[in-house]
Amino acid sequence: MSRAVIYEAFGGPEVLELREVPEPHAGPGEVRVRVTAAGLNPMDWAIAARPEVAARFGITTPSGFGSDLASVIDEVGDGVTDFAVGDRVHGGALGRAVADFVVVRPPADPLWHTPREIGDEVASVLPVAGLTAVAALAAIRPEPGDTVLIGGAAGGVGVFALQLAQLAGATVIGTGAPETFAFLRQLGAEPVAYGAGLADRVRALSPGGVTAATDLFGTETAEAALALGVAPERISTVAAGPDAPDGVHATGAVDAGPDAMERITAAILADRLTVPIAAAFPVEKIRDAVTLQAGRHVHGKIVVTL
């Protein structure tokens, strides 16, 4: 037997249960990962809490939990040539990542080799957040001379987006709560409080204007950017759904280019990209981890360890 986080009905953290389940094994074309770390994302608890969100991802109850994982391959099925037993890996397993053993089928399930210098906890938070940030920025093409407004800059995707925008040569203004301002400044961004009057506050911070924006939380930042005169084609959203303003790019991790993960890990190895781990919880504390994640006031990423 092995363990997995399961929920039988949609709801808050209280529906999550750590259960004993039959140990899965790799079949043809599959590999089994012995998970040591699973990175949490806002979409994980949104899927577990809201059936309409789960339906968009094809998930029904009962279901496993989580999307991002990292550790080592301990079984390889027939026909697999790119991975071997003992390889350290990180990747995605939508709706089943928080478990002792996860069977994945690359490339349908994304899986990458983990560089020796990157630990499992850091590797486990890269897939969804890192690729979403890459896609959000690719849609707006930041470059030297740009001032980019990033909504939700202190969150899991935001910490990647603001640093990648700076690596592209842009100046970054990031929205957040006042308690995140010191954190955002440490990462090189100019902080600004979200909420009513955002456009006016940004205008005061950047008299020269804003040239691009990405909204990683909803629509407030996108709407403020439009009010500041940013062209819709230089604005992206990742969590607005059908509420995204007309003309802006609605994007997500699936739109990241094929070399996106290699670019992220290369930046980490070159000490040009910092991956803040806000908290790590043992899997037995999964409800506490998700409660913290769902509060949307985390500075960086949350990891569950197994």
C-alpha positions in Angstrom: 0.0 0.0 0.0 0.9 3.7 -0.4 -0.5 7.0 0.5 -2.4 9.6 -1.5 -4.4 12.7 -0.8 -8.0 12.1 -1.9 -11.3 14.0 -1.8 -14.7 12.5 -2.3 -16.7 15.7 -2.6 -15.9 19.3 -3.6 -15.2 21.7 -0.8 -12.6 23.4 1.4 -9.5 22.0 2.9 -11.6 19.9 5.2 -12.5 17.5 2.3 -8.9 16.5 1.8 -7.9 13.1 3.3 -4.6 11.3 3.4 -5.5 7.7 2.7 -3.9 4.4 2.1 -4.3 3.3 -1.6 -3.1 0.4 -3.7 0.4 1.0 -4.9 0.4 1.9 -8.6 2.9 0.5 -11.1 4.3 1.7 -14.4 2.9 0.1 -17.6 4.1 0.4 -21.1 5.1 3.9 -22.0 4.9 5.0 -18.4 7.3 5.8 -15.5 6.6 5.8 -11.8 7.9 8.7 -9.6 8.5 8.2 -5.9 7.4 11.6 -4.9 9.3 13.5 -2.2 7.9 17.1 -2.9 4.7 18.4 -4.4 4.4 22.2 -5.1 1.0 23.7 -4.5 -0.8 26.1 -6.8 -4.0 28.2 -6.4 -5.6 26.1 -9.2 -5.2 23.0 -7.0 -7.6 24.2 -4.3 -9.8 25.9 -6.8 -10.3 22.6 -8.6 -11.0 20.8 -5.3 -13.4 23.5 -4.1 -15.4 24.4 -7.2 -16.9 21.7 -9.5 -17.2 24.2 -12.4 -13.4 24.7 -12.3 -12.8 21.0 -12.0 -15.0 20.4 -15.0 -12.7 22.7 -17.1 -9.9 20.3 -16.3 -11.9 17.1 -16.8 -11.7 16.2 -13.1 -14.6 14.5 -11.2 -14.9 13.1 -7.7 -13.4 11.1 -6.1 -10.1 12.6 -7.1 -6.5 12.9 -6.1 -5.0 16.3 -5.4 -2.3 18.5 -6.7 -0.5 19.0 -10.0 3.3 19.5 -9.5 5.8 17.0 -8.2 9.5 16.2 -8.0 11.7 13.3 -6.9 13.1 10.2 -8.6 11.9 7.5 -11.0 11.8 4.1 -9.5 9.9 2.1 -12.2 10.1 2.4 -16.0 7.6 0.7 -18.3 8.4 -1.0 -21.7 9.0 1.4 -24.5 10.3 4.3 -22.4 13.7 5.6 -23.8 14.1 9.1 -22.4 14.0 8.2 -18.7 15.6 5.5 -16.5 15.3 4.2 -13.0 17.2 6.6 -10.7 16.7 9.7 -12.8 15.7 12.8 -10.7 12.7 14.4 -12.3 10.1 17.1 -11.9 6.8 17.5 -13.7 3.0 17.5 -13.7 0.3 15.0 -12.8 -2.9 16.9 -12.8 -5.2 16.0 -10.0 -2.9 13.3 -8.5 0.5 14.7 -7.6 0.3 14.6 -3.8 0.9 10.9 -3.3 3.8 8.6 -2.4 3.9 7.1 -5.9 2.6 8.7 -9.1 2.6 7.0 -12.5 3.0 9.4 -15.5 3.1 9.0 -19.2 5.4 11.5 -20.9 5.1 13.5 -23.0 1.3 13.6 -22.3 2.2 14.3 -18.7 5.1 16.8 -18.7 8.3 15.5 -17.2 11.8 17.0 -17.1 15.1 15.9 -15.8 16.1 17.8 -12.6 19.5 19.4 -12.7 21.8 18.1 -10.0 22.2 21.5 -8.3 18.4 22.0 -7.9 16.7 20.4 -4.9 13.4 18.6 -5.0 11.5 21.3 -3.2 12.5 24.0 -5.7 12.0 21.6 -8.6 8.5 20.7 -7.4 7.2 24.3 -7.7 8.5 25.0 -11.2 6.0 23.4 -13.6 2.7 25.3 -13.3 4.0 28.6 -11.8 7.1 28.8 -13.9 5.5 27.9 -17.2 2.5 30.2 -16.5 4.8 33.1 -15.9 6.7 32.4 -19.2 3.5 32.3 -21.1 2.1 35.4 -19.5 5.2 37.4 -20.5 5.6 35.8 -23.9 2.2 37.2 -24.8 3.3 40.8 -24.0 7.0 40.6 -25.0 8.8 42.7 -22.3 12.0 44.3 -23.4 14.5 47.0 -22.4 12.8 50.3 -21.9 9.4 48.7 -20.9 7.7 49.4 -17.6 5.6 46.3 -16.9 2.7 46.2 -14.4 2.3 42.8 -12.8 -0.8 42.0 -10.8 -0.3 39.5 -7.9 3.4 39.9 -8.0 4.1 38.3 -4.7 2.3 35.1 -5.4 3.5 31.8 -6.8 3.4 32.9 -10.4 4.3 36.5 -9.7 7.7 35.8 -8.2 8.7 34.1 -11.5 7.0 36.7 -13.7 8.6 39.8 -12.1 12.1 38.3 -12.2 11.8 37.1 -15.8 10.5 40.5 -16.9 13.5 42.1 -15.3 15.8 39.6 -17.0 14.2 40.8 -20.3 15.3 44.3 -19.4 12.0 45.7 -18.2 11.3 47.8 -15.1 8.6 46.1 -13.0 5.8 47.5 -10.8 4.1 44.8 -8.8 0.7 44.9 -7.0 0.4 43.4 -3.6 -0.7 44.0 0.0 1.4 46.4 2.0 2.9 43.6 4.0 4.4 42.2 0.7 6.2 45.5 -0.2 9.5 44.7 1.4 9.5 41.2 -0.2 8.8 42.7 -3.7 11.5 45.3 -3.3 14.0 42.5 -2.4 13.1 40.9 -5.8 13.7 44.2 -7.6 10.1 45.3 -8.2 8.5 48.6 -7.2 5.4 47.7 -5.1 2.0 49.2 -5.3 -1.2 48.4 -3.3 -3.9 46.7 -5.2 -7.6 47.7 -4.8 -9.7 50.8 -5.8 -7.6 53.6 -7.3 -4.8 51.3 -8.6 -4.5 53.2 -11.9 -4.0 56.5 -10.0 -1.3 55.0 -7.7 0.5 53.5 -10.7 0.4 56.8 -12.5 2.0 58.5 -9.5 4.7 55.9 -9.3 5.5 55.9 -13.0 5.0 59.3 -14.6 6.5 58.0 -17.8 3.7 55.5 -18.1 3.3 51.8 -18.2 3.9 50.0 -21.5 2.8 46.4 -20.7 0.9 44.5 -18.0 0.1 41.0 -16.9 -2.7 40.2 -14.5 -2.0 37.0 -12.5 -5.1 37.2 -10.2 -8.2 38.4 -12.0 -9.0 41.5 -14.0 -8.2 44.5 -11.8 -4.6 45.0 -13.1 -5.7 44.5 -16.7 -8.4 47.1 -16.3 -6.0 49.5 -14.6 -3.5 49.0 -17.5 -6.2 49.8 -20.0 -7.1 52.9 -18.1 -3.4 53.9 -18.2 -3.4 53.7 -22.0 -1.7 50.3 -22.4 -2.6 48.7 -25.7 -4.8 45.6 -25.2 -2.3 43.4 -27.2 0.3 44.2 -24.6 -1.8 43.0 -21.7 -2.2 39.3 -20.6 -4.3 37.5 -18.0 -4.0 34.0 -16.6 -6.9 33.7 -14.2 -9.7 35.9 -15.6 -11.5 33.3 -17.8 -14.4 34.8 -19.7 -14.2 38.0 -17.7 -10.9 39.0 -19.4 -11.3 42.5 -21.0 -11.7 42.5 -24.8 -8.5 42.3 -26.8 -6.1 41.2 -24.1 -4.3 37.9 -24.2 -5.8 35.1 -22.0 -3.0 32.5 -21.6 -1.6 29.9 -19.3 1.1 27.3 -18.7 0.0 25.2 -21.7 1.0 28.1 -24.0 4.6 28.2 -22.8 7.2 27.3 -25.5 8.9 23.9 -25.6 12.2 25.3 -24.2 10.5 27.2 -21.4 11.5 24.9 -18.5 15.1 24.7 -19.8 15.2 28.5 -19.7 13.8 28.6 -16.2 16.3 26.0 -14.8 19.2 27.7 -16.6 18.3 31.0 -15.0 18.2 29.3 -11.6 21.6 27.6 -12.1 23.1 31.0 -13.2 21.8 32.6 -10.0 19.6 34.9 -12.0 16.3 33.6 -10.8 15.4 33.1 -7.1 12.6 30.6 -6.1 11.2 31.7 -2.8 9.7 28.8 -0.8 7.3 30.4 1.7 6.5 27.2 3.6 6.9 23.4 3.5 4.4 21.1 5.2 4.5 17.3 5.7 1.8 15.6 3.8 0.0 14.8 7.1 -0.6 18.6 7.3 -2.1 18.9 3.8 -5.2 20.8 5.1 -3.0 23.4 6.8 -0.9 23.8 3.6 -4.0 24.3 1.5 -5.6 26.7 4.0 -2.5 28.8 3.8 -2.4 28.6 0.0 -6.1 29.5 -0.3 -5.6 32.6 1.8 -3.8 34.2 -1.2 -1.3 36.1 1.0 1.7 33.8 0.6 5.0 35.3 -0.4 6.3 32.7 -2.9 5.5 29.0 -3.1 4.2 26.3 -0.7 5.5 22.7 -0.8 4.1 19.5 0.6 6.8 16.9 1.5 6.3 13.1 1.4 
